[in-house]
Amino acid sequence: MNSTYRMGEYKALLYRLFLAYFFYFIVRLLFFIYNYKLLKVDSVSEYLRLAYHGLAFDTTAILYTNLLFILFSILPLTVNTRKGYQKFLMWLYFITNLISYATNFGDFIYYKYIYARTTVAVIDVLKNEENKGSMLFRFMISYWHVFLLFFIMAFLWIWLYKKVKVQPGLRPDSKVKYFAFSAVAFIFIGTMIIGGIRGDFKKSTRPINIIDANRHVTQPEHADIVLNTPFSIIRTFNVTSFKKVSFVDEKVIMDDFHPIKFYNNNPKTTPNVVLIITESMGREYWGCMNRSRNIPGFVSYTPFLDSLSQHSLIFDNSYANGSKSIHGMSSILAGIPSFKDAFTSSPYPKQRIESLVSTLESMGYDTSFFHGAPNGSMGFLGFGNILGFDHYYGKTEYNNDADFDGSWGIWDEPFMQFMKNTLDQKKQPFFGTIFTVSSHEPYIVPEKYAGKFPKGTVPMHQVVGYTDYAFKKFFEAAKKSPWYKNTIFVITADHGNQIAYDEYRKVLNRSATPILIFRPDGSLKGVDSQICQQIDIYPTILDLIGYDKPFMSWGRSLVGDKQVEPFAISYNGNLFMLQRGKYICTFDGKNVVGFYDINDKGLEHNLIDKKNKEMEETEIACKAFLQDYFERIIDKKLYYKR
């Protein structure tokens, strides 16, 4: 039998590519099953519609992954049908495909924490972790079912691949016809690959990108069903979203946001400042942050923080400006939010940045950053050095591995005591920031506290109880220190974590975080329910202490800024989201795609067809913020030039 026209080879190639589509269909369904409470699809037909649109994104991912395999499959080498060559093709096929395919399984779990498909920015954050091996082992134990599913899919894929074989040892009757036909097929297949990678053959169409998934959905979270993880990683590789845009006149930026702030609401003072950023302890877990929400069956897991709130000024309508810990650090300390790409993972963090660190140091403050994880974890040490902290205290400085939790760092209770003891040795005024570690996966507490904290309805509840207890012990000890009465305490969180109540499954409420400000003299008390965000913490602290110089900040003081209208901005489902006044505006970077009532946190009822003046003003404000954000970062203007 001859192989002049290579039909057996091309049929096998099509079959092998079809298998990739089939297993991408399966993994999309599994991704949905693992995250159905967050993705909220109303019907089977709706899911199938989203999966259908996902074919374009699957095509791009599959073709990129299989470029070498396809090339070696169609090269006219005349040895293609030999057993050895076909074995080489099989190894090439599965090495590339299974590595790519595995990234989808990671998002079965990780999606619950970042509410987006994994991108290169996430991988960049993981580069800073020293204990990657132990983390992987722990995840294999905790999420064994995900690993099992992957191996089942892999073995099934290999078994099906072997069902269709190229007949070995075939020789072409005519080498001229063989090479001529192969050349035509090569050109045809190459053209189809280009079209598949781009998304179609239209001259005007750029290659499809992550944002294109939103063209096919009415709810932002559904874009993550349309997408697949390999596509998201490929499309963000060596790409930055930091590009200048021009939407509005400069005057609009100044009128809406006054990025250069100057407050004279309070006399200049130098109280100590202790800023506590709690890992993953979103607003959902705090009773004091949910008193007015009427959530059926709500249970608080923060008894100490709830009691402290009665003597504090709390903000129960606050939001994170990012989805990861490093996002929280830049947002809270420097007032720099992160959107599609983290500012800290962009090409631009190594520049002069005006922040709580630099402004307080200019007033004579000693500045310290505490993080109980291995030094350098999460990128905190690197960014802390950019901000200019005088001191960094990590697991190394703690120097007692007996208190290591086995996963992330030193347990919160002893490490917060370490911070208190370290601050006892400081000359006042000082600025101390701690980033806690215990309220996180794998959701365990020290053995001596087994059974002490309520298990609740999700594993996160127990560790929230433990960290709340660590706060209690810290404040009990701090009360005995001479610096305590002259200190402003600010407590917030980087982002949320596991969700127990439907109210917090709503798109915007997934990023709901608390802000609590406590002064032992009782001068700050009450509940403020205006919209606010992490980037407001920096100007608020400067306003409270009477900082008497202009400074750069996109946020607003929560205790005295009357110029900037309360707002919150974030990025989710490939869309920028600005909350202000009566409306929520969603923007894809070029066009506004939705307006929603300010109480429609699930973004279920798009009002874009009923656009009014206030909606237009909210749209302009969103564009103005982003224009100034990108320009100042790229042009290195993250400070007030005196």
VOGU-3710 file (C-alpha; in Angstrom, 3 decimals, decimal comma):
1> mnstyrmgey> 0,000/0,000/0,000  1,376/3,476/-0,848  1,220/6,738/1,126  1,634/9,270/-1,655  -1,289/11,400/-0,466  -0,706/10,672/3,249  -4,423/10,397/4,008  -3,860/8,037/6,937  -1,445/10,532/8,515  -3,803/13,483/8,112
11> kallyrlfla> -6,755/11,523/9,494  -4,670/10,572/12,526  -3,619/14,200/12,986  -7,241/15,370/12,909  -8,228/12,660/15,372  -5,454/13,627/17,767  -6,420/17,304/17,635  -10,071/16,334/18,116  -9,058/14,525/21,308  -7,580/17,777/22,603
21> yffyfivrll> -10,907/19,550/21,977  -12,792/16,737/23,667  -10,665/16,867/26,830  -10,823/20,675/26,916  -14,611/20,310/26,852  -14,419/17,886/29,794  -12,083/20,086/31,825  -14,290/23,147/31,265  -17,233/21,182/32,654  -15,174/20,075/35,666
31> ffiynykllk> -14,048/23,677/36,254  -17,692/24,724/36,268  -18,709/21,924/38,642  -15,990/22,890/41,130  -16,975/26,560/41,018  -20,687/26,509/40,148  -21,688/28,591/43,182  -19,495/31,429/41,971  -20,266/31,069/38,262  -24,066/30,889/38,613
41> vdsvseylrl> -25,289/29,512/35,289  -29,078/29,315/35,115  -29,572/26,445/32,677  -27,896/23,692/30,696  -28,509/25,595/27,465  -26,781/28,661/28,900  -23,768/26,583/29,881  -23,606/24,968/26,440  -23,778/28,409/24,818  -20,793/29,555/26,886
51> ayhglafdtt> -18,912/26,339/26,118  -19,590/26,856/22,417  -18,032/30,319/22,505  -15,145/28,780/24,399  -14,218/26,757/21,307  -12,441/29,762/19,793  -10,290/30,122/22,907  -9,703/26,373/23,060  -8,589/26,458/19,434  -5,969/29,093/20,152
61> ailytnllfi> -4,651/27,247/23,202  -4,632/23,863/21,452  -2,886/25,184/18,353  -0,233/27,042/20,315  0,394/23,960/22,446  0,571/21,648/19,439  2,544/23,775/16,968  5,618/21,529/17,131  3,515/18,376/17,086  1,601/19,532/14,003
71> lfsilpltvn> 4,817/20,625/12,278  6,516/17,267/12,801  3,304/15,479/11,798  3,076/17,157/8,376  6,753/17,513/7,404  7,378/15,461/4,216  10,172/13,290/5,619  9,066/9,910/4,130  9,883/8,320/7,482  6,783/9,708/9,213
81> trkgyqkflm> 4,983/6,380/9,267  7,746/4,439/10,969  7,063/3,174/14,487  9,963/5,095/15,988  8,823/8,370/14,449  5,220/7,849/15,547  6,452/7,085/19,062  8,397/10,353/19,030  5,218/12,181/17,951  3,241/10,603/20,784
91> wlyfitnlis> 5,788/11,711/23,400  5,907/15,224/21,963  2,093/15,370/21,904  1,564/14,328/25,511  4,470/16,213/27,077  3,199/19,507/25,649  -0,520/18,817/25,976  -0,554/17,421/29,499  1,587/20,235/30,892  -0,781/22,747/29,318
101> yatnfgdfiy> -3,880/20,758/30,299  -2,779/20,535/33,950  -3,028/24,304/34,411  -6,809/24,048/34,053  -6,967/21,727/37,059  -5,118/24,240/39,207  -7,961/26,682/38,654  -10,493/24,200/40,018  -9,205/25,338/43,404  -7,373/28,608/42,849
111> ykyiyarttv> -10,332/30,280/41,159  -12,094/30,418/44,530  -9,392/32,782/45,747  -8,678/35,092/42,801  -12,006/34,885/40,894  -10,173/34,801/37,582  -8,312/32,354/35,401  -4,633/32,016/36,247  -2,305/34,267/34,260  1,438/34,912/34,117
121> avidvlknee> 0,966/37,493/36,898  -0,026/34,685/39,287  3,021/32,651/38,295  5,220/35,691/38,927  3,915/35,855/42,500  4,697/32,161/43,066  8,312/32,762/42,014  8,832/34,527/45,336  7,888/31,466/47,380  10,791/29,488/48,809
131> nkgsmlfrfm> 8,744/26,458/49,875  7,215/25,535/46,502  7,938/21,833/47,018  6,190/21,618/50,375  3,300/23,707/49,058  2,817/21,299/46,145  2,941/18,297/48,467  0,379/19,888/50,782  -1,942/20,690/47,886  -1,630/17,101/46,655
141> isywhvfllf> -2,811/15,906/50,062  -5,547/18,522/50,515  -6,867/18,365/46,957  -6,100/14,753/46,096  -9,336/14,522/44,146  -8,133/17,176/41,670  -4,858/15,324/41,093  -6,776/12,055/40,733  -9,059/13,601/38,118  -6,066/14,864/36,179
151> fimaflwiwl> -4,439/11,433/36,088  -7,713/9,762/35,103  -8,101/12,227/32,231  -4,458/11,759/31,212  -4,695/7,940/31,118  -8,001/8,079/29,231  -6,487/10,522/26,732  -3,467/8,257/26,142  -5,721/5,216/25,758  -7,895/6,956/23,163
161> ykkvkvqpgl> -4,844/8,294/21,320  -3,563/4,776/20,782  -6,886/3,665/19,281  -6,033/5,309/15,961  -2,636/4,493/14,536  -0,780/5,342/11,366  -0,064/2,200/9,361  3,669/1,691/9,708  6,264/1,406/6,966  4,280/2,896/4,062
171> rpdskvkyfa> 6,260/4,200/1,079  5,076/6,751/-1,536  4,737/5,532/-5,145  5,885/8,885/-6,487  8,152/11,198/-4,507  7,251/14,104/-6,787  3,544/13,704/-6,063  4,336/13,069/-2,385  6,246/16,318/-1,964  3,856/18,334/-4,135
181> fsavafifig> 0,787/17,184/-2,230  2,609/17,621/1,098  3,516/21,206/0,154  -0,115/22,040/-0,668  -1,301/20,429/2,577  1,441/22,265/4,520  0,266/25,625/3,184  -3,396/24,804/3,839  -2,779/23,560/7,390  -0,498/26,518/8,124
191> tmiiggirgd> -3,193/28,939/6,969  -5,790/27,237/9,152  -3,462/27,422/12,144  -2,964/31,158/11,669  -6,726/31,666/11,467  -7,297/29,474/14,517  -4,738/31,324/16,608  -6,071/34,723/15,565  -9,703/33,759/16,112  -10,831/34,169/12,502
201> fkkstrpini> -9,563/35,246/9,073  -10,855/38,813/9,046  -8,152/41,302/8,161  -9,451/43,753/10,755  -9,361/41,237/13,591  -6,449/41,205/15,991  -5,652/37,890/17,682  -8,342/37,194/20,272  -7,385/38,094/23,807  -8,760/37,514/27,297
211> idanrhvtqp> -11,059/40,521/27,072  -12,790/39,021/23,998  -14,426/36,413/26,222  -16,627/39,200/27,579  -18,217/39,739/24,178  -20,203/36,568/24,667  -21,494/37,037/28,219  -23,962/39,138/30,158  -22,421/38,407/33,561  -18,670/39,072/33,955
221> ehadivlntp> -17,926/35,829/35,794  -19,222/33,816/32,819  -16,168/34,948/30,848  -14,149/32,522/32,973  -16,243/29,645/31,622  -15,587/30,784/28,067  -11,847/31,021/28,742  -9,407/28,250/29,519  -6,283/28,548/31,661  -3,620/27,759/29,014
231> fsiirtfnvt> -5,072/30,525/26,838  -4,948/32,996/29,755  -1,320/32,155/30,468  -0,272/32,281/26,807  -1,983/35,610/26,156  -0,370/37,265/29,188  3,130/35,918/28,599  5,600/38,788/28,140  2,658/41,192/27,838  1,799/44,155/30,045
241> sfkkvsfvde> -1,509/45,986/30,324  0,333/49,127/31,430  -0,169/51,420/28,478  -1,067/55,073/28,371  -4,633/55,935/27,410  -6,268/59,222/26,576  -9,936/59,483/27,467  -10,513/62,819/29,172  -9,078/66,284/29,684  -6,590/66,681/32,554
251> kvimddfhpi> -9,027/68,992/34,321  -11,518/66,144/34,704  -8,907/64,077/36,585  -8,145/66,954/38,923  -11,810/67,734/39,555  -12,826/64,111/40,167  -9,861/62,719/42,110  -7,500/65,521/43,151  -4,508/63,139/42,934  -2,342/65,668/44,760
261> kfynnnpktt> -3,810/65,837/48,264  -3,256/68,406/50,997  -5,214/68,190/54,241  -5,388/70,694/57,088  -8,230/69,138/59,075  -6,131/68,191/62,107  -3,126/69,641/63,923  0,230/68,031/63,179  0,904/65,229/65,664  3,124/62,168/65,775
271> pnvvliites> 1,181/59,228/67,246  2,525/55,755/66,606  0,759/53,894/63,812  0,220/50,125/63,829  -1,284/48,817/60,596  -2,477/45,198/60,578  -3,224/43,539/57,256  -4,944/40,230/57,942  -4,453/37,454/55,435  -7,731/36,593/53,643
281> mgreywgcmn> -10,003/37,889/56,432  -12,580/39,535/54,217  -15,569/41,450/55,486  -17,796/38,363/55,392  -16,376/36,882/58,597  -16,722/39,966/60,827  -19,963/40,348/62,752  -19,453/44,092/63,207  -19,222/44,539/59,426  -22,519/42,766/58,747
291> rsrnipgfvs> -24,939/44,085/61,363  -27,030/45,977/58,818  -27,000/43,375/56,051  -29,709/41,023/57,310  -27,963/37,910/56,011  -30,072/34,851/56,926  -28,347/32,649/59,499  -25,296/34,903/59,714  -22,689/33,900/62,319  -19,689/36,001/63,313
301> ytpfldslsq> -16,299/34,362/63,814  -14,560/37,476/65,179  -15,769/37,960/68,785  -12,767/40,052/69,835  -12,776/42,295/66,761  -16,526/42,763/67,185  -15,957/43,945/70,756  -13,102/46,220/69,639  -15,360/47,705/66,960  -17,629/49,159/69,649
311> hslifdnsya> -14,774/51,483/70,586  -13,585/52,071/67,008  -14,477/53,809/63,775  -15,412/51,088/61,310  -16,126/51,176/57,587  -18,514/48,388/56,652  -18,769/49,137/52,920  -15,131/48,812/51,934  -13,556/46,918/49,035  -10,174/45,527/48,040
321> ngsksihgms> -8,450/46,969/44,987  -6,990/43,621/43,957  -7,319/39,884/44,468  -3,904/38,834/45,783  -1,837/39,563/48,863  0,785/41,596/47,016  -2,054/43,674/45,508  -3,225/44,439/49,022  0,236/45,526/50,120  0,639/48,081/47,313
331> silagipsfk> -2,961/49,303/47,636  -2,901/49,779/51,407  0,633/51,069/51,941  1,134/53,087/48,771  -2,396/53,632/47,479  -1,552/51,876/44,196  -4,228/49,391/43,102  -3,620/46,436/40,784  -5,930/45,538/37,950  -5,316/43,101/35,100
341> daftsspypk> -1,621/42,917/35,958  -0,196/43,513/39,412  1,676/46,786/39,693  4,424/44,902/41,546  4,803/42,424/38,635  4,825/45,150/35,987  7,967/46,759/34,529  7,376/49,855/36,720  7,598/49,226/40,508  11,269/50,196/40,746
351> qrieslvstl> 10,721/53,933/40,977  10,248/56,585/43,606  6,911/55,916/45,306  5,238/58,214/47,800  3,607/56,058/50,451  2,832/55,733/54,130  6,435/54,642/54,562  8,069/57,654/52,874  5,699/60,269/54,319  5,967/58,979/57,885
361> esmgydtsff> 9,734/58,640/57,611  9,873/62,296/56,564  8,236/63,056/59,930  10,852/61,120/61,858  9,043/57,791/62,195  10,899/54,488/62,500  9,236/52,122/59,985  9,011/48,322/60,208  7,349/45,547/58,232  6,510/42,237/59,933
371> hgapngsmgf> 5,645/39,044/58,045  6,018/35,645/59,688  6,669/33,779/56,437  10,133/32,934/55,076  11,860/36,198/54,214  11,012/37,294/50,685  7,779/35,314/50,515  4,970/36,842/48,427  7,379/39,471/47,104  6,895/41,521/50,280
381> lgfgnilgfd> 10,588/41,980/51,040  11,330/43,255/47,527  8,453/45,699/47,471  9,135/46,685/51,076  12,661/47,647/50,046  11,272/49,772/47,214  8,984/51,567/49,666  11,941/52,077/51,982  11,053/50,348/55,270  13,798/50,788/57,849
391> hyygkteynn> 13,364/47,230/59,130  11,975/43,928/57,838  11,121/41,216/60,356  10,336/37,771/58,960  10,659/34,132/59,892  14,446/34,546/59,936  14,346/37,310/62,543  11,777/35,437/64,627  14,332/32,605/64,753  12,211/29,872/66,315
401> dadfdgswgi> 10,931/27,211/63,935  9,064/25,543/66,779  6,286/28,063/66,056  6,284/27,409/62,296  2,867/26,308/61,080  4,383/23,893/58,568  2,941/25,752/55,598  3,183/29,517/55,422  5,007/30,912/58,417  4,954/31,552/62,142
411> wdepfmqfmk> 1,550/31,189/63,808  -0,203/34,552/64,207  -0,417/34,523/67,984  3,315/34,198/68,767  4,358/36,360/65,817  2,081/39,208/66,878  3,600/38,950/70,348  7,015/39,147/68,669  5,898/42,328/66,921  4,684/43,811/70,207
421> ntldqkkqpf> 7,975/42,996/71,932  9,946/44,442/69,034  7,912/47,655/69,077  8,577/47,898/72,819  12,225/48,477/71,927  11,507/51,220/69,381  11,931/54,911/69,896  8,625/56,702/69,317  7,080/57,614/66,952  7,100/54,402/64,968
431> fgtiftvssh> 5,104/52,892/62,122  4,694/49,130/62,348  2,954/47,052/59,693  2,225/43,356/60,052  0,883/40,986/57,393  -0,578/37,940/59,151  -0,392/34,394/57,744  -2,600/31,950/59,690  -6,081/32,676/58,291  -5,382/30,792/55,086
441> epyivpekya> -5,346/27,362/53,508  -4,703/24,656/54,809  -7,090/26,052/57,476  -5,433/24,570/60,529  -4,818/25,946/64,024  -2,075/25,135/66,553  -2,541/21,711/68,077  -2,983/23,159/71,568  -6,101/25,012/70,340  -7,786/22,023/68,710
451> gkfpkgtvpm> -11,538/22,336/69,270  -11,299/25,825/70,772  -12,694/27,742/67,776  -16,005/27,107/65,977  -15,599/25,001/62,835  -18,431/26,903/61,145  -19,644/25,916/57,701  -16,404/26,327/55,707  -12,839/25,505/56,851  -11,911/29,197/56,816
461> hqvvgytdya> -14,146/29,901/59,816  -11,950/28,047/62,297  -8,766/29,895/61,312  -10,581/33,238/61,382  -11,438/32,419/64,996  -7,786/31,673/65,719  -6,513/34,922/64,183  -9,207/36,853/66,051  -7,882/35,231/69,243  -4,352/36,275/68,256
471> fkkffeaakk> -5,644/39,861/68,022  -7,120/39,524/71,510  -3,840/38,351/73,000  -1,915/41,066/71,144  -4,100/43,886/72,437  -4,038/42,485/75,968  -0,243/42,585/75,868  -0,004/45,924/74,032  -2,144/47,646/76,681  0,750/47,191/79,113
481> spwykntifv> 3,236/48,912/76,795  4,048/52,617/77,250  3,416/53,357/73,576  -0,118/51,907/73,500  -2,147/54,999/74,452  -0,345/57,140/71,851  -1,075/54,801/68,947  -3,512/54,617/66,037  -4,381/51,012/65,160  -5,721/50,250/61,686
491> itadhgnqia> -6,974/46,758/60,879  -7,895/45,604/57,386  -7,441/42,593/55,063  -5,800/41,929/51,717  -8,801/40,083/50,232  -11,471/37,536/51,082  -11,370/33,743/51,072  -13,900/30,910/51,261  -17,497/32,055/50,928  -20,332/30,788/53,109
501> ydeyrkvlnr> -23,139/33,236/52,304  -24,751/34,031/48,958  -24,409/37,755/49,652  -20,647/37,405/49,310  -20,784/35,285/46,179  -21,942/38,374/44,305  -19,231/39,589/41,954  -18,373/42,817/43,738  -18,823/41,505/47,265  -16,148/38,880/46,674
511> satpilifrp> -13,647/41,717/47,164  -15,367/43,126/50,257  -12,782/43,864/52,954  -13,026/45,549/56,370  -11,451/48,743/57,672  -11,311/49,393/61,424  -9,524/52,342/63,053  -9,009/52,288/66,811  -7,545/54,885/69,167  -7,302/53,941/72,841
521> dgslkgvdsq> -8,478/57,430/73,845  -11,872/56,719/72,261  -11,677/59,708/69,901  -12,677/57,601/66,908  -16,002/55,757/67,164  -18,939/54,902/64,959  -19,959/53,190/61,741  -19,405/54,772/58,313  -21,219/53,000/55,462  -20,047/55,134/52,569
531> icqqidiypt> -18,259/53,260/49,785  -14,525/53,113/50,416  -11,514/51,007/49,504  -8,002/49,955/50,459  -6,337/52,916/48,743  -8,195/55,240/51,139  -6,205/53,983/54,151  -3,007/55,825/53,225  -4,537/59,341/52,956  -6,766/58,675/55,986
541> ildligydkp> -3,796/58,021/58,253  -1,982/61,129/56,998  -5,109/63,213/57,604  -5,475/61,826/61,144  -1,936/62,778/62,131  -2,106/66,198/60,480  0,534/65,594/57,801  1,199/69,121/56,599  2,621/68,647/53,084  1,048/67,856/49,691
551> fmswgrslvg> 1,274/64,199/48,658  0,177/62,011/45,749  -2,769/59,674/46,344  -5,706/58,393/44,310  -7,602/57,550/47,490  -9,399/59,920/49,839  -9,320/60,551/53,563  -12,229/58,734/55,164  -12,296/61,217/58,038  -12,163/64,578/56,304
561> dkqvepfais> -12,004/64,589/52,509  -14,954/66,564/51,111  -13,531/67,066/47,614  -13,477/63,497/46,287  -16,798/61,695/45,985  -16,718/58,266/47,681  -15,864/55,524/45,183  -14,223/52,132/44,845  -12,455/50,681/41,807  -11,457/47,085/41,127
571> yngnlfmlqr> -10,897/44,596/38,300  -12,828/41,363/37,890  -13,893/39,155/35,025  -11,645/41,126/32,640  -13,511/44,338/33,440  -12,729/47,470/35,418  -15,508/48,172/37,898  -16,118/51,581/39,424  -18,688/52,052/42,186  -19,775/55,629/42,819
581> gkyictfdgk> -22,982/57,407/43,718  -26,011/55,455/42,569  -24,273/53,284/39,981  -21,644/50,712/39,136  -19,841/51,162/35,818  -18,120/48,231/34,070  -15,480/49,092/31,476  -13,412/46,751/29,262  -10,566/49,205/28,700  -12,063/50,673/25,567
591> nvvgfydind> -15,814/50,672/25,963  -18,320/50,751/28,786  -20,232/47,479/28,730  -22,591/47,963/31,640  -24,241/50,172/34,236  -25,841/48,694/37,328  -27,667/49,994/40,359  -25,206/50,508/43,220  -26,998/47,777/45,222  -26,809/45,262/42,374
601> kglehnlidk> -23,504/43,785/43,553  -24,107/40,646/41,505  -24,302/42,713/38,282  -27,501/40,986/37,243  -29,500/43,838/35,677  -27,618/45,865/33,099  -29,066/49,378/32,763  -26,924/50,470/29,828  -29,984/50,994/27,645  -31,299/53,477/30,216
611> knkemeetei> -28,187/55,610/30,387  -28,613/58,914/32,233  -26,430/61,866/33,204  -25,109/60,340/36,424  -24,164/57,166/34,564  -22,255/59,269/32,034  -20,444/61,036/34,870  -19,543/57,673/36,437  -18,195/56,499/33,075  -16,066/59,640/32,744
621> ackaflqdyf> -14,765/59,176/36,290  -13,753/55,574/35,536  -11,874/56,638/32,417  -10,272/59,585/34,219  -8,962/57,350/37,006  -7,442/54,839/34,592  -5,899/57,545/32,434  -4,106/59,102/35,400  -3,225/55,690/36,853  -1,374/54,460/33,779
631> eriidkklyy> 0,221/57,805/33,011  1,642/58,338/36,504  2,975/54,794/36,729  4,578/54,803/33,287  5,951/58,349/33,592  7,176/57,684/37,152  5,089/60,368/38,794  3,983/58,441/41,881  4,969/61,276/44,184  4,395/64,993/44,607
641> kr> 7,223/66,846/42,913  8,137/69,700/45,206
//
